[in-house]
Amino acid sequence: MRLYSTKNTSSFVGLGEAIMKGLPDDNGLFMPEHFPKLPEQFIKNLKDYTFQEIAFEVSKTLFQGAIPENDLKEIIDNSINFPAPIQTLDEQTHILELFHGPSLAFKDFGARFMAQIMSYFNRGNDKELVILVATSGDTGGAVASGFYKTPGTKVVILYPKGKVSMLQEKQLTTLGHNISALEVEGTFDDCQALVKQAFLDKELNAKIRLTSANSINIARLVPQSFYYYEAFKQLNDYINPIVFVVPSGNYGNITAGLIAQKMGLPISHFVAASNANDIVPHYLCTGDYNPRPSVRTLSNAMDVGNPSNFARMQDLFGFTWNNMSESISGYSINDEATKLGIKEVFEKFNYVIDPHGAVGYLAFKAYQKNHPNTKGIILETAHPSKFKDSVEEVIGQKVDIPERLAILSNKKKESTLMNTMFNPFKDWLISNY
Ligand SMILES: *Cc1c(COP(=O)(O)O)cnc(C)c1O
């Protein structure tokens, strides 16, 4: 398997290099050279495969021998080890619950797979790997738990001070061991900028073996495509048009869906559901791409003003607006509507949905107005208890916190305060690693 940079399509690296580096030197994003088609028999008979078997078939086909089959099986067994069930609200509306992992968010899939695969490619290397992650909410918790105590790895998580929920913060700051948290006095975009700059800094990279764990790492993206097949399998409907509705921030999740489609999964259309940070829906409507600083919303894991995977989406569609806007419809849902969406889903279906899922639900409703005969699979990206306060306020009822999250509230937060300047961050890295 070979990968190129979205900024230079004529120079290639192997899978191991793409994963360990995270970002190409030219600041583009790694993209697989080919997306091989899965056998038709596999697509037609998904119901005969377990989730892990699906993950194995898909990654084996994409990786083309870059990882021996036995090792790949082990990576999958150790990472894709919790379910992704569908809950049906009505005939046309289906919720894909992606929050059954340790940090209660879909990012567990990507983070755990990446931790396993990095540890595989790091075998036999005695230089410690330092993984940098910028998080707007959920990434950090998933990555922290994915890498926790993984030999040869240290994780540094940057998060925007005051912009993540109390339990999210606890997920980042209470593990200890090989996990450190930096509390940045700025926005998520500031955190992401610091991480990007670290990768471009020659001196730093000569001293420390740095890699990234954001959704820009190809190892995060690949496992996120597995559950599109798993969802399709559960619906087992090859006749009606199936639409995937993806609550989006950095647009990694939807990119993974586009990859599944490219490899042969018969997805008829995508709905990109965003909150007030509507850069991509605006682009899909008008053709104008105007990144800008993010604004804070109820669905804070999607508060992204300059989505990093947009470059991959453009690459997948040959940098043609026409192609992208035919395959994806974008909707922006504000906080007031989001609250009403949570309420509606609760009252109509007795289902507690989190603010991100509610954005998806409403985007699907909007899409359905002009496409009444589609079935929608809405990705529910986080457990509602992660956004307990806003959900409880709307439904007027307590939301149960799963045990694995509840025990965090009594643990002590350990973090280091940082401003948004690069040099103090760089000095901190050099003196700590
Ligand atoms: C990260 C996240 C998203 C956005 O996913 P992207 O891949 O960045 O588009 C949506 N919902 C939740 C709960 C998240 O944590």
The ligand as an ORCA input file, in Angstrom:
! r2SCAN-3c Opt
* xyz 0 1
  C     -15.215     14.466     17.189
  C     -16.671     14.420     17.327
  C     -17.507     14.755     16.251
  C     -16.960     15.249     14.946
  O     -16.286     14.243     14.233
  P     -15.284     14.661     13.050
  O     -14.697     13.381     12.593
  O     -14.281     15.590     13.643
  O     -16.121     15.320     12.026
  C     -18.868     14.633     16.433
  N     -19.393     14.235     17.609
  C     -18.619     13.917     18.657
  C     -19.267     13.521     19.930
  C     -17.243     13.986     18.554
  O     -16.489     13.666     19.602
*
